[in-house]
Structure formats: C-alpha cells, structure tokens
Amino acid sequence: MKVLLICPLPPEFNACRETLGLRDSRPVSGCRAARGTTGKNDVFAVESGPAKARAAAAWCKAASSRNC
C-alpha cells in the first residue's frame, strides 16, 4: 500500500520523517519531500506549507507524479 502524508508545517514533517525513518526525496513543486518503507507500506511525506489550497496542490502534484 502507498501512503501519502501531507504535512503543513516543518515540525510535523520533521516528526514524520524521524518517527518513520524516511529519507529525503526530490522536492515536489518546491516542497520538501521524504520517502521510505514502514512494514509493507511505501510512505511518502510532503511539507506543503499552511493553507488548504497548498495542501490540496501538494497532494495533487505528489499523487500524479512518479514520486509517489
């Protein structure tokens, strides 16, 4: 299963990265990204920045790109 985490703030992104053991990945539309594997799941996290529109845009870009 693939899991996409949208983290609006740097502390949330860093916590996800450290807790899940994610490695830095190519940025998604200028947003920091990290990926890794937890159990049988591929996990991809994106730091979108605050605001619903930014989170939605990060989700669309990450979900449609080959990164995720």
Secondary structure, DSSP 8 states (H G I E B T S, - for coil): -EEEEEESSHHHHHHHHHHHT-EEEEEETTEEEEEEEETTEEEEEEE--SSHHHHHHHHHHHHHSTT-
